[in-house]
């Protein structure tokens, strides 16, 4: 299960932080590391600070964009150190771990960390279903990248152990393992992004969005839809509605 939890580091500037993050991951049983456009690739310094987690570094996947890193994920949580102009659905670290583990059996899930100096951009955060903020001391909230990875990886592991304990308890009580039925099947990021593109084109066709002055319409719609978290069937319904709107607009 933990093999489907993906740690994504965006535009990391110091490869030593990548090594320390790999160490933090491995201590919590996580192994899937994705590097998005790193400024400095892992080298000997990164290996030294990984303290034995060189396998995590060696198997790290390097991609150019965040979209590429999460395209097959059904749940993406982005780390945010400050409040944004447009509030996004927020989780605390405990809720984050529980949320990721509750869905990881269905598809890959991702926990995204931004740049050491400035974190994730607003556009990058809008690709996430939820944001998570570590409630550090407001008078001294200086968490480096590896510390943040360690803190949230710990919460993922604790949620995993709690779920595993519950499964073992169920086995003991029933004498067999019973898999609970999945009530909702959520789409992966690539499918959601296609829906957003379709939504924007439909709104342009009706004249609701003016291409030369789009404003914040799509940003607010992203927030609304991510908060509602439509499942796969609901997403298909939306695509059908949008196709109908486009046809009517053309007429």
C-alpha positions as CSV (number, residue, x, y, z in Angstrom):
1,X,0.0,0.0,0.0
2,X,2.8,2.5,0.9
3,X,4.4,1.8,-2.5
4,X,1.5,3.8,-4.1
5,X,2.1,6.9,-2.0
6,X,4.2,9.3,-4.1
7,X,6.4,12.1,-2.6
8,X,6.8,14.8,-5.2
9,X,9.4,17.5,-4.8
10,X,9.0,20.5,-7.1
11,X,12.0,22.5,-8.4
12,X,14.3,21.7,-5.4
13,X,17.3,23.9,-5.5
14,X,19.7,22.0,-3.2
15,X,20.3,18.3,-3.9
16,X,21.3,17.8,-0.2
17,X,17.6,18.4,0.6
18,X,16.6,15.7,-1.8
19,X,19.0,13.3,0.0
20,X,17.6,14.2,3.4
21,X,14.0,13.9,2.1
22,X,14.8,10.4,0.8
23,X,16.1,9.4,4.3
24,X,12.9,10.8,5.8
25,X,10.8,8.8,3.4
26,X,12.6,5.5,3.9
27,X,12.3,5.7,7.7
28,X,8.5,5.7,7.3
29,X,8.4,3.0,4.6
30,X,7.9,5.2,1.6
31,X,9.9,4.7,-1.6
32,X,8.3,6.5,-4.5
33,X,10.1,9.8,-5.0
34,X,9.4,12.1,-8.0
35,X,11.5,15.1,-8.7
36,X,9.9,17.9,-10.8
37,X,12.5,20.0,-12.7
38,X,15.2,19.9,-9.9
39,X,17.7,22.7,-10.1
40,X,20.5,20.4,-8.9
41,X,20.3,16.7,-9.5
42,X,21.2,14.3,-6.7
43,X,24.9,13.7,-6.4
44,X,27.4,12.4,-3.8
45,X,26.3,15.0,-1.3
46,X,22.7,13.8,-1.7
47,X,23.7,10.2,-1.3
48,X,25.7,11.1,1.9
49,X,22.7,12.8,3.5
50,X,20.3,10.0,2.5
51,X,22.1,7.9,5.1
52,X,21.4,4.6,3.5
53,X,18.4,5.6,1.5
54,X,20.4,5.5,-1.8
55,X,17.9,3.1,-3.3
56,X,15.1,5.7,-3.0
57,X,17.4,8.2,-4.7
58,X,18.5,5.8,-7.4
59,X,14.8,4.9,-8.3
60,X,13.6,8.5,-8.2
61,X,11.7,9.6,-11.3
62,X,12.6,13.0,-12.8
63,X,9.9,14.9,-14.8
64,X,9.6,18.4,-16.2
65,X,6.2,19.4,-14.8
66,X,4.0,18.8,-11.9
67,X,1.2,17.7,-14.2
68,X,3.4,14.9,-15.5
69,X,4.2,13.8,-11.9
70,X,0.6,13.4,-10.8
71,X,-1.3,12.7,-14.1
72,X,-2.2,9.1,-13.0
73,X,-3.0,10.0,-9.3
74,X,-6.6,10.0,-8.0
75,X,-5.7,12.1,-4.9
76,X,-3.2,14.9,-4.7
77,X,-2.4,16.9,-1.5
78,X,-0.2,20.0,-1.8
79,X,1.8,21.5,1.1
80,X,1.1,25.2,1.8
81,X,2.8,27.3,4.4
82,X,0.5,30.3,4.2
83,X,-3.1,31.3,3.5
84,X,-3.9,32.0,-0.2
85,X,-6.1,34.7,-1.8
86,X,-8.6,31.9,-2.6
87,X,-8.9,29.4,0.3
88,X,-8.7,25.8,-0.8
89,X,-10.0,22.7,1.1
90,X,-7.5,22.3,4.0
91,X,-6.3,19.3,5.9
92,X,-4.1,19.1,9.0
93,X,-1.3,16.6,9.0
94,X,-3.3,13.9,10.8
95,X,-6.2,14.2,8.4
96,X,-3.8,14.3,5.4
97,X,-2.3,10.9,6.4
98,X,-5.7,9.4,6.9
99,X,-7.0,10.7,3.6
100,X,-4.1,9.4,1.6
101,X,-4.3,5.9,3.2
102,X,-8.0,5.7,2.8
103,X,-7.8,6.1,-1.0
104,X,-4.4,4.6,-1.8
105,X,-5.7,1.1,-2.5
106,X,-7.7,2.5,-5.5
107,X,-5.0,4.5,-7.3
108,X,-1.7,6.2,-6.7
109,X,-1.8,9.2,-4.4
110,X,0.6,12.1,-4.1
111,X,2.0,14.4,-1.5
112,X,3.5,17.5,-3.1
113,X,6.2,19.7,-1.7
114,X,7.3,23.0,-3.2
115,X,10.5,25.1,-3.4
116,X,12.6,25.6,-0.3
117,X,12.3,29.4,-0.5
118,X,8.8,30.0,-1.9
119,X,6.8,26.7,-1.8
120,X,4.3,25.9,-4.5
121,X,2.9,28.5,-6.9
122,X,-0.9,29.2,-7.0
123,X,-1.1,27.4,-10.3
124,X,0.6,24.3,-8.9
125,X,-1.6,24.4,-5.8
126,X,-4.7,24.5,-8.0
127,X,-3.7,21.0,-9.4
128,X,-4.2,19.6,-5.9
129,X,-7.5,18.3,-4.4
130,X,-6.5,19.4,-0.9
131,X,-3.9,21.6,0.8
132,X,-2.1,20.6,4.0
133,X,-0.4,23.0,6.5
134,X,1.8,21.9,9.4
135,X,0.7,23.9,12.4
136,X,4.2,24.9,13.5
137,X,4.9,27.5,16.2
138,X,3.7,30.8,14.6
139,X,6.6,32.7,16.2
140,X,9.1,30.3,14.6
141,X,7.7,28.2,11.9
142,X,11.0,27.5,10.1
143,X,10.6,24.0,8.8
144,X,13.1,22.9,6.1
145,X,12.1,20.6,3.3
146,X,13.3,17.3,4.9
147,X,11.5,18.2,8.2
148,X,8.3,18.7,6.3
149,X,8.6,15.5,4.4
150,X,9.4,13.7,7.7
151,X,6.4,15.1,9.5
152,X,3.9,14.2,6.8
153,X,5.5,10.9,6.0
154,X,5.1,10.0,9.7
155,X,1.4,10.8,9.6
156,X,1.0,8.6,6.5
157,X,2.7,5.7,8.2
158,X,0.6,6.1,11.4
159,X,-2.6,6.1,9.3
160,X,-1.3,3.0,7.5
161,X,-0.5,1.2,10.7
162,X,-3.9,2.1,12.2
163,X,-5.7,0.7,9.1
164,X,-3.6,-2.4,9.1
165,X,-4.4,-3.0,12.8
166,X,-8.1,-2.6,12.1
167,X,-7.8,-5.1,9.2
168,X,-6.1,-7.6,11.5
169,X,-8.8,-7.1,14.1
170,X,-11.5,-7.8,11.5
171,X,-9.7,-10.9,10.4
172,X,-9.6,-12.2,13.9
173,X,-13.3,-11.5,14.5
174,X,-14.6,-12.9,11.3
175,X,-12.0,-15.5,10.6
176,X,-11.4,-14.1,7.1
177,X,-10.5,-10.9,5.4
178,X,-13.5,-8.9,4.1
179,X,-12.7,-6.2,1.7
180,X,-15.1,-3.2,2.1
181,X,-16.8,-2.1,-1.1
182,X,-15.6,1.1,-2.6
183,X,-18.5,3.5,-2.5
184,X,-16.9,6.0,-4.8
185,X,-14.5,5.7,-7.7
186,X,-12.6,8.9,-8.1
187,X,-11.0,10.0,-11.4
188,X,-7.3,10.5,-11.8
189,X,-5.8,14.0,-12.3
190,X,-5.5,13.6,-16.1
191,X,-9.3,13.0,-16.4
192,X,-10.1,15.9,-14.1
193,X,-7.8,18.2,-16.1
194,X,-9.6,17.2,-19.4
195,X,-12.9,18.1,-17.7
196,X,-11.6,21.5,-16.7
197,X,-10.4,22.1,-20.3
198,X,-13.8,21.1,-21.6
199,X,-15.5,23.4,-19.0
200,X,-13.4,26.4,-20.1
201,X,-14.1,25.8,-23.8
202,X,-17.9,25.4,-23.1
203,X,-17.9,28.7,-21.2
204,X,-16.1,30.4,-24.0
205,X,-18.6,29.1,-26.5
206,X,-21.5,30.6,-24.5
207,X,-19.6,33.9,-24.0
208,X,-19.5,33.5,-20.2
209,X,-15.7,33.6,-20.4
210,X,-14.2,36.3,-22.7
211,X,-10.8,34.9,-23.9
212,X,-9.1,38.3,-23.8
213,X,-10.3,38.9,-20.2
214,X,-10.8,35.4,-18.6
215,X,-10.6,36.7,-15.0
216,X,-10.6,34.2,-12.1
217,X,-13.6,32.2,-13.4
218,X,-11.7,28.9,-13.9
219,X,-9.7,29.4,-10.7
220,X,-12.9,29.7,-8.7
221,X,-14.5,26.8,-10.6
222,X,-11.5,24.6,-9.8
223,X,-11.8,25.4,-6.1
224,X,-15.6,24.7,-6.2
225,X,-15.2,21.4,-8.1
226,X,-12.2,20.2,-6.0
227,X,-14.2,20.9,-2.9
228,X,-17.1,18.9,-4.2
229,X,-14.7,16.1,-5.3
230,X,-16.9,14.5,-8.1
231,X,-16.5,10.8,-8.6
232,X,-15.9,9.2,-12.0
233,X,-19.6,8.8,-12.8
234,X,-20.3,12.4,-11.8
235,X,-17.4,13.6,-13.9
236,X,-18.8,11.8,-17.0
237,X,-22.1,13.4,-16.3
238,X,-20.5,16.9,-16.3
239,X,-18.7,16.1,-19.6
240,X,-22.1,15.2,-21.1
241,X,-23.6,18.4,-19.8
242,X,-20.8,20.5,-21.2
243,X,-21.1,18.8,-24.6
244,X,-24.8,19.7,-24.6
245,X,-24.0,23.3,-23.7
246,X,-21.5,23.5,-26.6
247,X,-24.0,22.1,-29.1
248,X,-26.6,24.6,-28.0
249,X,-24.1,27.5,-28.2
250,X,-23.2,26.5,-31.7
251,X,-26.8,26.5,-32.7
